[in-house]
Amino acid sequence: MTIFHISLTFLLICLTTIYASAFMLLRWLQNRLIFTPKAVVLVTPATINLPYQEIWLSIPNSNQQRENISGWWIPQTQPNAKVILFLHGASGNMAAQENSCNLDRVAKLYQLGFSVFMIDYRGYGNSQGPFPTEARVYEDALIAWNYLIREKSFSPAEIFIYGYSLGGAIAVNLCLQQPQAAGLIAEGCFTSILEMAKYKRRIQIFPLNLLLTQKFDFISKVKSLQMPVLFIHGMKDTVVPAIMSQRLFAAAPEPKQLRLIPNAGHDDVSNAGGSQYIQALQQFFASITCEKKI
């Protein structure tokens, strides 16, 4: 064997080792690429004159110390008001995303006559616990649901689940666990982490089906929904393309609605959408009321 062949073999071994190491590192740490939590909570519902109570939920069977979920309960004063469980996206915390305030959405939901319960997943805001994973945020959403059922005495049919961005994938998983929920609202949602990786054209040198352990496979789960669903998406969304909500809508069973908001991006649908956003919600809630009367 010549020096050239020895050098080439050595180079191939080095490249293979680097490739395999990078693959394993991405597989191990990919949740830190998906979740970008912030610990600092800059605003509260009181900032926008909403009444609220700070809620703390413990993690059942946790062996960790100081592991709990922080939530805000924003109650209506009138009796018999229904409730929305709000699940935020991957960045920031329940107070804010990178470029928008989740409380903007919550304020509009409150103005429509709903009580709202919102939480931070473990690792976000004031919630305490390990760094988020797909399994953990699913568990956190279920704990929040159980709080509304057991502590606030809501029936499943009185609870709507609202998921924004990644929160939509968390919400649809909860909907499959709780098929008696009143309905699902999914804003700015993607079809799956696999499709998002392809859309962003990142880590294409790796076999994605083997690499991804955090799947958030919304489009597979949406086919099994047993409740009304509303998809809302900004047509100028450059983070998650609107075609993904269109695909989710096509895969979902009836009853379902889709509202595409012109001139809205990923973070500003509730503001840029203005009356269109409010009308989409009103029509969705009204359609459910009509179906129940029939």
C-alpha positions as CSV (number, residue, x, y, z in Angstrom):
1,M,0.0,0.0,0.0
2,T,1.4,3.4,-1.0
3,I,1.7,6.4,1.2
4,F,-1.1,8.0,-0.9
5,H,-3.5,5.1,-0.1
6,I,-2.5,5.1,3.6
7,S,-3.2,8.9,3.7
8,L,-6.5,8.5,1.9
9,T,-7.6,5.7,4.3
10,F,-6.6,7.8,7.3
11,L,-8.6,10.8,5.9
12,L,-11.7,8.6,5.3
13,I,-11.5,7.3,8.8
14,C,-11.2,10.8,10.2
15,L,-14.1,12.1,8.2
16,T,-16.3,9.1,9.1
17,T,-15.5,9.6,12.8
18,I,-16.3,13.3,12.6
19,Y,-19.6,12.6,10.7
20,A,-20.6,9.9,13.2
21,S,-19.7,12.1,16.2
22,A,-21.7,15.1,14.8
23,F,-24.6,12.8,14.1
24,M,-24.6,11.5,17.7
25,L,-24.2,14.9,19.2
26,L,-27.1,16.3,17.2
27,R,-29.3,13.3,18.1
28,W,-28.4,13.8,21.8
29,L,-28.8,17.6,22.0
30,Q,-31.5,18.3,19.3
31,N,-34.0,19.4,21.9
32,R,-31.7,22.3,22.6
33,L,-32.0,23.3,19.0
34,I,-35.8,23.1,19.1
35,F,-36.6,24.7,22.4
36,T,-35.3,28.2,23.2
37,P,-36.7,29.0,26.6
38,K,-36.2,32.3,28.4
39,A,-36.2,32.5,32.2
40,V,-37.0,36.2,32.6
41,V,-40.8,37.0,32.7
42,L,-41.0,40.7,31.6
43,V,-44.8,41.1,31.8
44,T,-47.8,39.6,33.5
45,P,-51.5,39.8,32.7
46,A,-51.7,42.7,35.1
47,T,-49.5,44.7,32.7
48,I,-52.5,44.8,30.3
49,N,-55.1,45.1,33.0
50,L,-56.2,41.5,33.1
51,P,-57.1,39.9,36.4
52,Y,-55.0,36.9,37.2
53,Q,-53.8,34.4,39.8
54,E,-50.4,32.8,39.8
55,I,-50.8,29.0,39.9
56,W,-48.1,26.4,40.8
57,L,-48.6,22.8,39.6
58,S,-46.4,20.0,40.9
59,I,-45.1,17.1,38.8
60,P,-46.5,13.8,39.9
61,N,-44.0,11.1,40.9
62,S,-41.1,13.5,40.4
63,N,-37.8,12.5,42.0
64,Q,-36.4,16.0,41.3
65,Q,-36.4,18.8,43.8
66,R,-37.9,22.1,42.8
67,E,-39.7,20.7,39.8
68,N,-43.0,22.4,39.1
69,I,-45.0,24.3,36.5
70,S,-45.9,28.0,36.7
71,G,-49.2,29.1,35.3
72,W,-51.6,32.1,35.1
73,W,-55.3,31.7,35.7
74,I,-57.2,34.6,34.1
75,P,-60.8,34.2,35.2
76,Q,-64.0,35.7,33.8
77,T,-66.4,37.1,36.4
78,Q,-69.6,35.9,34.8
79,P,-70.8,32.4,35.7
80,N,-70.7,29.5,33.1
81,A,-67.8,31.0,31.1
82,K,-65.9,28.4,29.2
83,V,-62.1,28.2,29.3
84,I,-59.2,28.1,26.9
85,L,-56.0,26.3,27.8
86,F,-53.3,28.3,26.0
87,L,-50.0,26.5,25.0
88,H,-47.3,28.7,23.7
89,G,-44.5,28.0,21.2
90,A,-40.9,27.0,21.4
91,S,-39.2,30.3,22.2
92,G,-39.5,32.8,25.1
93,N,-42.1,31.9,27.7
94,M,-45.8,32.3,28.3
95,A,-45.4,36.1,28.6
96,A,-43.6,36.6,25.4
97,Q,-42.1,35.1,22.2
98,E,-39.1,36.6,20.6
99,N,-41.0,39.3,18.6
100,S,-44.5,39.2,20.1
101,C,-46.5,38.9,23.3
102,N,-48.5,35.8,23.9
103,L,-50.7,38.0,26.2
104,D,-51.9,39.8,23.1
105,R,-53.7,36.6,22.0
106,V,-54.8,35.9,25.5
107,A,-56.4,39.4,25.9
108,K,-58.4,38.9,22.7
109,L,-59.6,35.5,23.9
110,Y,-60.6,37.0,27.3
111,Q,-62.5,39.8,25.5
112,L,-64.5,37.1,23.7
113,G,-65.8,35.9,27.0
114,F,-63.4,33.1,27.9
115,S,-61.4,32.4,31.0
116,V,-57.8,31.5,30.1
117,F,-55.3,29.3,31.7
118,M,-51.7,29.5,30.4
119,I,-48.6,27.7,31.5
120,D,-44.9,27.7,31.1
121,Y,-43.4,24.2,30.4
122,R,-40.6,23.1,32.7
123,G,-37.5,25.0,31.8
124,Y,-39.5,28.1,30.7
125,G,-40.0,31.3,32.7
126,N,-40.5,30.6,36.4
127,S,-41.3,26.9,35.9
128,Q,-38.6,24.7,37.4
129,G,-37.3,21.4,36.2
130,P,-35.0,19.9,33.5
131,F,-34.6,21.2,30.0
132,P,-37.7,20.6,27.9
133,T,-38.2,17.5,25.7
134,E,-41.1,16.4,23.6
135,A,-42.2,13.9,26.2
136,R,-41.9,16.5,29.1
137,V,-44.0,19.2,27.4
138,Y,-46.7,16.7,26.6
139,E,-46.7,15.8,30.3
140,D,-46.9,19.4,31.3
141,A,-49.9,20.1,29.0
142,L,-51.7,17.1,30.5
143,I,-51.0,18.4,34.1
144,A,-52.5,21.7,33.1
145,W,-55.6,20.0,31.7
146,N,-56.0,18.0,34.9
147,Y,-55.8,21.2,36.9
148,L,-58.8,22.6,35.0
149,I,-60.8,19.4,35.4
150,R,-59.9,18.5,39.0
151,E,-59.3,21.9,40.7
152,K,-61.5,24.2,38.6
153,S,-64.2,21.6,38.0
154,F,-64.6,22.2,34.3
155,S,-66.0,19.4,32.2
156,P,-64.0,18.5,29.1
157,A,-66.7,19.9,26.9
158,E,-66.1,23.4,28.4
159,I,-62.4,23.4,27.6
160,F,-60.9,24.6,24.3
161,I,-57.2,24.0,23.6
162,Y,-55.2,26.7,21.8
163,G,-51.8,25.9,20.5
164,Y,-49.5,28.5,19.0
165,S,-46.6,27.4,16.7
166,L,-44.9,24.4,18.5
167,G,-47.7,24.7,21.0
168,G,-50.1,23.4,18.3
169,A,-48.2,20.1,18.1
170,I,-48.4,19.9,21.9
171,A,-52.1,20.7,21.8
172,V,-53.0,18.1,19.2
173,N,-51.3,15.4,21.3
174,L,-53.4,16.5,24.3
175,C,-56.5,16.5,22.1
176,L,-55.9,12.8,21.3
177,Q,-55.6,12.1,25.0
178,Q,-58.7,14.1,25.8
179,P,-61.1,13.6,22.8
180,Q,-64.0,15.1,24.7
181,A,-62.4,18.6,24.7
182,A,-64.6,21.3,23.1
183,G,-62.2,22.1,20.2
184,L,-58.7,22.9,19.0
185,I,-57.3,26.2,17.7
186,A,-54.0,25.8,16.0
187,E,-52.2,29.0,15.0
188,G,-49.0,29.1,12.9
189,C,-48.4,25.4,13.2
190,F,-46.0,23.1,11.3
191,T,-46.7,19.6,10.1
192,S,-43.7,17.9,11.8
193,I,-40.1,18.6,12.9
194,L,-39.0,16.4,10.0
195,E,-40.8,18.7,7.5
196,M,-39.5,21.8,9.2
197,A,-35.9,20.5,9.0
198,K,-36.4,19.9,5.3
199,Y,-37.9,23.4,4.9
200,K,-35.1,25.1,6.7
201,R,-32.6,23.0,4.6
202,R,-30.5,22.3,7.7
203,I,-28.6,19.1,8.7
204,Q,-29.5,17.7,5.3
205,I,-26.3,15.7,5.2
206,F,-27.7,13.4,7.9
207,P,-30.5,10.8,7.5
208,L,-33.2,12.8,9.2
209,N,-35.5,9.8,9.9
210,L,-32.7,8.3,12.0
211,L,-31.5,11.6,13.5
212,L,-34.8,13.0,14.9
213,T,-35.9,11.8,18.3
214,Q,-38.1,14.9,18.8
215,K,-40.7,14.4,16.2
216,F,-43.8,16.6,17.0
217,D,-45.6,14.8,14.2
218,F,-48.7,17.0,14.1
219,I,-49.9,15.8,10.6
220,S,-50.0,12.2,11.6
221,K,-52.0,13.0,14.8
222,V,-54.4,15.5,13.2
223,K,-56.1,12.7,11.2
224,S,-57.4,11.1,14.5
225,L,-59.0,14.2,15.9
226,Q,-62.6,13.8,17.2
227,M,-63.4,17.5,17.8
228,P,-63.8,20.7,15.8
229,V,-60.5,22.4,14.8
230,L,-59.6,25.8,13.5
231,F,-56.4,26.5,11.7
232,I,-55.1,30.1,11.6
233,H,-52.0,31.1,9.7
234,G,-50.4,34.3,8.5
235,M,-49.8,34.3,4.7
236,K,-46.5,36.1,5.1
237,D,-45.1,33.7,7.7
238,T,-41.5,33.1,6.9
239,V,-40.9,30.9,10.0
240,V,-43.5,28.3,9.3
241,P,-45.0,28.4,5.7
242,A,-48.7,28.8,5.5
243,I,-48.8,25.7,3.2
244,M,-48.2,23.6,6.4
245,S,-51.5,24.7,7.9
246,Q,-53.2,24.0,4.6
247,R,-51.8,20.5,4.7
248,L,-52.9,20.0,8.3
249,F,-56.4,21.3,7.3
250,A,-56.6,18.9,4.4
251,A,-55.6,15.9,6.6
252,A,-58.0,16.8,9.5
253,P,-61.5,15.3,9.6
254,E,-64.6,17.4,9.7
255,P,-65.7,19.7,11.4
256,K,-62.8,22.0,10.5
257,Q,-62.0,25.5,9.4
258,L,-59.0,27.3,7.9
259,R,-58.4,31.0,8.0
260,L,-55.4,32.5,6.2
261,I,-54.6,36.0,7.4
262,P,-53.1,38.3,4.7
263,N,-50.2,40.6,5.7
264,A,-49.6,38.6,8.8
265,G,-46.3,36.8,9.7
266,H,-45.6,34.2,12.3
267,D,-45.7,36.3,15.4
268,D,-48.2,39.0,14.7
269,V,-51.4,37.2,13.5
270,S,-53.5,38.4,16.4
271,N,-52.5,42.0,15.8
272,A,-52.0,42.1,12.0
273,G,-55.1,40.1,11.6
274,G,-57.2,42.6,13.5
275,S,-60.9,42.0,12.9
276,Q,-60.2,39.0,10.6
277,Y,-58.5,37.2,13.5
278,I,-61.4,38.0,15.8
279,Q,-64.0,37.0,13.2
280,A,-62.3,33.7,12.6
281,L,-62.5,32.8,16.3
282,Q,-66.1,34.1,16.6
283,Q,-67.2,32.0,13.6
284,F,-65.5,28.9,15.0
285,F,-67.0,29.2,18.4
286,A,-70.5,30.0,16.9
287,S,-70.3,27.0,14.6
288,I,-69.7,24.7,17.6
289,T,-72.7,26.3,19.5
290,C,-74.9,25.7,16.5
291,E,-73.9,22.1,16.1
292,K,-74.7,21.4,19.7
293,K,-78.1,23.0,19.4
294,I,-78.9,20.8,16.3
